[in-house]
Amino acid sequence: MSLGERLKKARVNKEMSQSDLANAVGIHYTQIGRYENKGAQPAADVLSKIANALEVSSDFLMNGSSDDMANAHLTDKELLNQFKQIEKLTDYDISVVKVFLDAFITKKQLQTLV
């Protein structure tokens, strides 16, 4: 995925138009279109402002790291931090957490059917 694709995806996830993002950053909306569609690269200070407006890191926009991808999609920061802590557990403990999550999700799905 390119910078433009990651930028567009993060912008859409935040339910922002190109104009909304441009206004938040202080640039013209056509420049956002150039970044998303034409392969233009923003200056470092503009990239930082875009990342802040979209609540993602500059690293995510430039490189698309998986950790920052989670930040872009998970809005509950406490939950994100908990998932990061879970990753530090042993494989067995991680599998136990997955079983608990699966059980909880299944229970909720069954409740909606009743």
C-alpha positions as CSV (number, residue, x, y, z in Angstrom):
1,M,0.0,0.0,0.0
2,S,1.4,3.4,-0.9
3,L,1.4,6.6,1.2
4,G,-1.5,7.9,-0.8
5,E,-3.6,4.8,-0.2
6,R,-2.8,4.8,3.6
7,L,-3.6,8.5,3.8
8,K,-6.9,8.0,2.0
9,K,-7.8,5.0,4.1
10,A,-7.0,6.9,7.4
11,R,-8.9,9.9,6.2
12,V,-12.0,7.9,5.3
13,N,-11.8,6.0,8.6
14,K,-12.0,9.4,10.4
15,E,-14.9,10.3,8.2
16,M,-13.1,13.4,6.9
17,S,-13.4,14.8,3.4
18,Q,-10.3,16.1,1.6
19,S,-11.4,19.6,2.4
20,D,-11.9,18.7,6.1
21,L,-8.3,17.4,6.3
22,A,-6.9,20.2,4.3
23,N,-8.5,22.8,6.6
24,A,-7.2,20.9,9.7
25,V,-3.7,20.9,8.3
26,G,-3.7,24.4,6.7
27,I,-3.3,23.5,3.1
28,H,-5.5,23.6,0.0
29,Y,-7.7,20.5,-0.5
30,T,-6.3,19.9,-4.0
31,Q,-2.9,19.1,-2.3
32,I,-4.6,16.3,-0.3
33,G,-5.8,14.9,-3.7
34,R,-2.2,15.0,-5.0
35,Y,-0.9,13.1,-2.1
36,E,-3.7,10.5,-2.3
37,N,-3.9,10.1,-6.1
38,K,-0.8,11.5,-7.8
39,G,2.0,10.1,-5.6
40,A,3.1,13.6,-4.4
41,Q,5.1,13.4,-1.1
42,P,4.3,16.0,1.6
43,A,7.0,17.9,3.4
44,A,7.9,16.5,6.8
45,D,6.0,19.3,8.7
46,V,2.9,18.8,6.6
47,L,3.1,15.0,7.0
48,S,3.3,15.5,10.8
49,K,0.2,17.8,10.7
50,I,-1.7,15.3,8.5
51,A,-0.8,12.4,10.9
52,N,-1.9,14.5,13.9
53,A,-5.2,15.4,12.2
54,L,-5.9,11.8,11.4
55,E,-4.7,10.5,14.8
56,V,-2.1,8.2,13.2
57,S,1.7,8.4,13.2
58,S,3.8,9.7,10.4
59,D,5.5,6.3,10.4
60,F,2.1,4.7,9.6
61,L,1.5,7.0,6.7
62,M,5.1,6.5,5.3
63,N,5.7,2.9,6.1
64,G,2.4,1.3,7.1
65,S,3.7,-0.5,10.2
66,S,1.2,-3.0,11.7
67,D,1.4,-1.4,15.2
68,D,0.3,1.9,13.7
69,M,-2.3,0.3,11.5
70,A,-3.9,-0.9,14.7
71,N,-3.8,2.7,16.0
72,A,-5.6,3.8,12.9
73,H,-8.4,1.4,13.3
74,L,-8.8,1.0,17.0
75,T,-10.1,4.1,18.6
76,D,-10.2,2.8,22.2
77,K,-6.7,3.5,23.4
78,E,-7.1,1.5,26.6
79,L,-8.1,-1.5,24.5
80,L,-5.2,-1.0,22.2
81,N,-2.8,-0.9,25.2
82,Q,-4.3,-4.1,26.5
83,F,-3.7,-5.8,23.2
84,K,-0.1,-4.6,23.3
85,Q,0.3,-6.1,26.7
86,I,-1.3,-9.4,25.6
87,E,1.3,-9.7,22.9
88,K,4.0,-9.9,25.6
89,L,2.5,-12.9,27.2
90,T,3.5,-16.5,26.5
91,D,1.9,-18.4,23.6
92,Y,-0.2,-20.4,26.0
93,D,-1.5,-17.3,27.8
94,I,-2.3,-15.7,24.5
95,S,-4.3,-18.7,23.4
96,V,-6.2,-18.6,26.7
97,V,-7.1,-14.9,26.1
98,K,-8.3,-15.8,22.6
99,V,-10.5,-18.5,24.0
100,F,-12.1,-16.0,26.4
101,L,-12.6,-13.5,23.6
102,D,-14.2,-16.1,21.4
103,A,-16.5,-17.2,24.1
104,F,-17.6,-13.6,24.9
105,I,-18.2,-12.8,21.2
106,T,-20.1,-16.0,20.7
107,K,-22.3,-15.3,23.8
108,K,-23.1,-11.8,22.5
109,Q,-23.9,-13.2,19.0
110,L,-26.3,-15.7,20.6
111,Q,-27.9,-13.1,22.7
112,T,-28.8,-11.0,19.6
113,L,-30.4,-14.1,18.0
114,V,-32.7,-14.7,21.0
